[in-house]
Amino acid sequence: MILVQGTPESKSHETRKGYDYIGLFSCVLGLLALNLLITKGFRWGLSDPWTWYMLIGFVVMAMVFFRTEMRLKDKAFLDFSLFKNRGFNGACLSNFLLNIMAGTLLLSNLYLQKGHGLTPFKAGLYTLGYVILVMIMIRVSEKMLQKWGYKKPMWLGTSITALGALGLSMTMLPSNVYLMTVAVSFMVFGFGLGCYSTPAADCAMVNVPLDKAGVGAGVFKMASALGASFGIATSATVFTLLSPQMGMHGAAQIAFLTMSGFGILSTLAVWWVVPKVIKE
């Protein structure tokens, strides 16, 4: 709050009547139903009515949301006209998929504590390399952006991040070797994420009209938040669901491979959706 006080205020000159509360609440309720379905559905089972309540609730809220947004157009909670640009689409889609890998952090802490007997503090120390490398690479990625443009650093970043999650999946290694692998893998993970972040933000913002820059930035950041929330839900669900059948080590391996798979999907999104040359 202290730092925000120095931020200059900016106000839109556009006069806008009302607010799209229907779009807002249908989006929130629909995502809540989907999140509960992902995290609790395997415990409830298909015979439990709550599973069907959440599924039907998500479908209904999605229909309400899309019909409302299409009707309101530029006055909607989510302006779909932004998605007419491939560059913006690729940035948001890859950002969403890559941020699903945030579940790796939760999964690693759970597995190191339960599978290797570490305290929460010691388990958290193994992720420090991730934080340090992200901070370093954000500055380096600015130079990469200036030299290569945004597409190459983006797919390099997503590929390297997926490689870091792949290293974490080596749960068959002896404990002392695996712990060293975790430390190195999180450094690789942070290196890739830092390499991706600045070029991706630039890709998103240069591909939206100037008068919709604020909305575009909000959608891009919303993709990050949604990806992280679904990643945490997905990683915890896979790990918890498979632990009784495969054991803790096997379940953690599959969960880490799932997270790595989202990194690969993010790379494919950059390759196929983000254009090489943006026509002026």
N, C-alpha and C positions, 0 to 999 in steps of 0.2 A: 504493500500500500504506500509505503514511503517513496519507493522508486516511481510508482505510477504518477505521483504528484507532479513530477517534472515533465510529463508527457503533454505536448500541446493538444488542445481540444480541436476537433474538426466536426463541422456540422454539414449535413447534406442540404442543398438548396431546393431539393425536390420535395414538393408538397405531396404527402401521401395520407389518405384517409384510412383509418382503421388499421388493424393488424390481422394477419392470417392465423388466428388462434386455432381454427379447425385443423389446418395443416400442421401446426406445431404439436398439438396434443395427440393427433392421430399418429404422427411420426414417433413421438416419445412412447406412447402406449404400445404401438406395433413393435418397436425395438425391444421394449421391456418384455412383451410376450415371447418374442423370439429368443431373447437371452435366457429366460426361464425355461423355455423348451429345450434349449441346448444343455443347460447346466443341470436341470432336474428331470428331464424327460426319461433318461435311462433308469432312474430310480423309480419313477412313477410307473413306467411300463405302458403298453398300449391299452391295457384294460382299465387304467385309471382315468376317470373323466377329466381330471386336471390337464392331462396331456392333450386331450382334444379341445378343451377350453382355450389353452394357449395357442394351439394351431389355428383354430377358427378365429380367435381374437387377432392373431397376426394377419391372417388373410383379409379379414374385414377391415382392419385398420389400414392395411396397404391399399386396398381398393378405395377407401375414403380419401386417403392421402393423395394418391395419384389423380383421382378425379377432381379433387379440389385444386391441386397445383396446376393441372392442365387448364382448368376453367379460369383461374385467376391470372395465369401467365406471369407478367412481370411484377405483379403485386403479390405473388405467392410467397410463402415461407421459403421455398426452394425454387429458384428461377431456372427452369429446365432449358432455357435458351443458352445458358452457359455451356451446356454439353453438346452444342453443335460444333465445337472446335476439338479436333483430335488431340492437339497438344494438351489442352486442359483435361480432357478425358483420361489420357494416358497418365498424366501426373496424379490425378485423384485416384484412379484405379490402382496404380502401382503403390501409391502412398497407403491406401487402405490395406492392400495385401501385405506390404512390408511391415506395417504396424501391427498386424496380427501376430507377428513374431515377438511382440512384447511379452506374450505368454511364456516365452523361453525363460525370462527372468524369474517369474513365479515358479515355474516348473523346476528350474535348477535349484532354487532354494528349498523347495519341498523335498526333492530327491536327495540332495546333499545331507539334509538333516535326517531323513528317514532311512535312506539307503547307506549312508556312510557315517552316520552318528555325529555329524558336526553340530555345533551350537548355531543358533541363528546368526550370531555375530560373525563367526568364522565362515559360515556359508556366504554371508553377504560380502566378505572381503574378496572372495574369488571373482566378484563382478566389478571390482574397482577398475580393472583394465579397460572394461567397456566404457565407463564414464570418462576416463582420461583420454582414450583414443577418439571418442566422439568429439570432445572439446578441441582436440588438436586438429582433427580432420575437417571440421567445419571451416576453419580458416584455409586449410590446404585446398578444400573443394572449391573455394572461390577462385583460386588460381587455375584449377582444372576447368572451371566453367569459362573463364576468360580465354583459355587456350583452345578448348575442344567444343565449346557449346554445352548444352545441357544433356543431350541424349547419351553420349558415351560415359560420362561420370555416373549417370543414373543407372545404367545397366551394369557397369562395373561394381557400383555400390551394392545393388541388390544381389548380384552373384556372390560377392565376398561375404555379405551377411548370411546368405544361405549356407556358404561353406563353414562359417563359424558355428551355426546350429548343427551342421553335419558332424563337426568335431565333438560337440556335446553328446551326440548320440552313441559314442563309443563306450557304452556302459559295460561291455564285456571285459574291459581292461582291468588289471589289478588296481586296487584302491589308490595306492600312491601315484601310479602312472596316470590314472584317470583324473586325479585332482590337478596334476600339472597340465593335463590336456584341457581341463575346464578353464584354467587361468589363461592359457594361450588362446583358446577358442573364443573367450569373451573379448579378448583384445582384437581378434579378427572380426568379431561381430560388431564391435564399436567402430573399427576402421571402416567397414563397409557402410554402416549407417551414417557415419559422418561424411563419407564420400558422396552419399546419395542426397542428403538433406537440402543443402543450398541449391544445387542444380534443379532439384525437383520443385522447390518453391519458386525459383525463377521461371521454370517451364510453365507452371500454373499461372503465374501472374502476368507474363508477357502475352498470354493467349486469351486474355479476357479484355473486353472494352474498358476504357479508363473509367467510365461512369459506373461500371459494375465491379470495380476492383475490390471494394469492401466486401461485397457479397461473395465474390470469387475466393477471397482469402478465408472467409468464414466456412465455405464449403470444403476447401482444402484442409483446413484444420479439423473440421467435423469428420472428414475421412480418417484422419489420424486417430481421433478419439474413439470412433466407432471400431476401427481396426484393433486398437489396443484392448477395448472391452471384449470384443469377440475372441481375440487371441487368448486372453486370460481365461475366459469361459471354456474355450475349446481345449486348451492344454490341460487344464485341471480335470475336465470331463474325461478326456482320453486316458489320462494317467489313473484316475480313480476307477474308471470302468474296466480297464485291462489288468489292474494290479491283482485281483483275485485269481484270474486265469493264467497270467503269464509271469507273475511275480513282479516285485518292485523294479528290478533292473530291466526286465523285458518291456514292462509297461512304459518306463521312462524312455527307453530307446525308441519305441514306436511314437511316443508323444514328441520327442525331439525331431524325429524324421518328419512328422507331420508339420512341425514349425518350419523345417527346412524346405518342405514342399511348397509352402506359401511364399517363401523367398524366391523359389524357381518360378512360380506363377507370376510374381511381381516382375521378374526379369523378362518373362515372355510378354507381359503387358507393355513394358517399355519398348521392346523390340517391335512389336506388331502394331501398337496404337500410336506411340509418339512418332510424328513424322521427322524425317531427316532434315528437311528444309521447310521452313515456314514462309509461305508466300506473303509478301507485304501487300 
